[in-house]
Amino acid sequence: MPGTPGTPGRPGGSGKTEFPSGTLAGALAKILLLGPLNGVAVWAAVILAGERLYWLLALLVVGCGLIDYVFLARRAYPWRYLVPGLFFMAVMVVYPLCYTVLVAFTNYGTGHILSKDMAIQHYTSRYVLKEDLPQYSAAIFRDDAGRFAVLLTDSAGQRLVGVKDKVVPLEDAGLEPVDEDGDGVLDRIGDFRAVPTLAVFKYLSDLQKLEFHVGGDDGDGSDDNVLKMRTPTSFATYSPEFRYDKDRDALVDVEHETVYYAHDGSFVADSGEALDTGYKTKVGWRNFRNLVRNPQISGPFFRVFVWTFVWAALSVLTTFSLGLLLAVILNDAKMKFRTFYRVVLILPYAMPAFISALIWRGLLNTEVGLVNSVLKSIIGVGVPWLQDPLWAKVALIIVNLWLGFPYMMLVCLGALQSIPHELYEASTVDGATGWQQFWRITLPLLLVSVAPLLISSFAFNFNNFNVVYLVTKGRPAIPGAQTPAGATDILISYTYRLAFESAAGTDYGLAAAVTMIIFLIVGTLSWINFRFTGALEEVRENA
């Protein structure tokens, strides 16, 4: 009963909160949830251990152990409500942020996707056909286990058998040749049965991976020559195109003896020639230095950087000015049909922004757009909305004004209606004009409520990728830019194009560096917003 002495977790008890013992249903629920989780964790742990990914293995063990502890230990009961949120925050926020920071200090991008070991493997597994060495007609055999044997016959009629990765004379292979129908064509060798010619295409992808090592016959002492499939009915001799010299940390072109040394994520010869495929490596602050010092990168970058701030400021100024003007007009009690006008003016905000942006792109088309058709009928000339850098920026401001003013109008309407009407009556008695009331009463009190939203709107437009990319795609291009930078690109669209649209290939490292700059700017704006909001709250309290 309530208040009974000694009852845990209730008045009059020991004061120590305890939770009721788990029910059978609760225990079954834990088994059903944690059982599969731990089973998958054990399976993944075995794979990670086999791949020697020990840091991932440790992370898996610690994470799974914490989850088990939180949901099984009674003292960790409160954490059960925090763990799901913390997990998704770590996966969706912390991990991408940390990974982006790591990528910003690498050369990760086209030509530098693989690790160094993978790049070396890529080159050392490349072979060139040796025209001067024997070629063989081939017959394919396959056993019940799916293994292949290849009967090779040279121009002199000598028969060899390729099994596993070696080639031996047929008589030394230990496989009995059997011609079951007596037509002179072997139907079976040992446990391997002949595969009809048309059926060979079914196994073509597996057969192309077969490599039978043979001794070097080209006089260079090489024992790396291999027999590989050239056509479905023939095998030929190939030799490695490159070999890796571990002592010099270099790839050597076997045929031309050109040495390509590993340097800064690429394999480079003394002549300066570099192999196409490099490897991912740390480059320190190089990406950030390029944004400042490399003229072909820094010039377009600073143009994009400046335009991003101009774009965000103009977007806020234009949308707020029009929204405030309409809000003041619609807030007038003497105006008729105010509700109708409010409904009509909010329609741009009700429509999906990406659809509106695409519609505006069509309307502003230089050749067939409705806007230019009207202008040509009135003044006889159209405007290169999407081709000229200045007009393309004007087009973006117009489109964003159309999309943004309803929001500002709604915010301002709400703020205006919270201003006491007595202030206007008192100012009228004192002889204040309408403009004086607006500048001395309406705007100052309005900014108390709206200023934090204006800062947030600035941060939003700073990263307003949709409007920029859907209307102009960042174009027109900046002449001479080494990176894919356009006159209307803002930092976020510039980052996207760096990562996915560069003519020279993707450059995730440079894109990640720009992303860090965006993060610092937006983070600073958020900090200013919090501080400014606190200051305005103090003004409100003192008003």
Secondary structure, 3 states (H helix, E strand, C coil): CCCCCCCCCCCCCCCCCCCCCCCHHHHHHHHHHHHHHHHHHHHHHHHHHHCCCHHHHHHHHHHHHHHHHHHHCHHHHHHHHCHHHHHHHHHHHHHHHHHHHHHHCECCECCCCCCHHHHHHHHHCCEEECCCCCEEEEEEEECCCCCEEEEEECCCCCEEEEECCEEEEHHHCCCCEECCCCCCCCCEECCEEECCHHHHHHHHHHHCCCCEECCCCCCCCCCCCEEEEEECCEEEEEEECEEEECCCCEEEECCCCCEEEEECCEEECCCCCECCCCCCCECCCHHHHHHHHCHHHHHHHHHHHHHHHHHHHHHHHHHHHHHHHHHHHHCCCCCCCHHHHHHHHCHHHHCCHHHHHHHHHHHCCCCCCHHHHHHHHHHCCCCCCCCCHHHHHHHHHHHHHHHHHHHHHHHHHHHHHCCCHHHHHHHHHCCCCHHHHHHHHHHHHHHHHHHHHHHHHHHHHHCCHHHHHHHCCCCCECCCCCCCCECCCCHHHHHHHHHHCCCCCCEHHHHHHHHHHHHHHHHHHHHHHHHHHHHHHHHHHHC
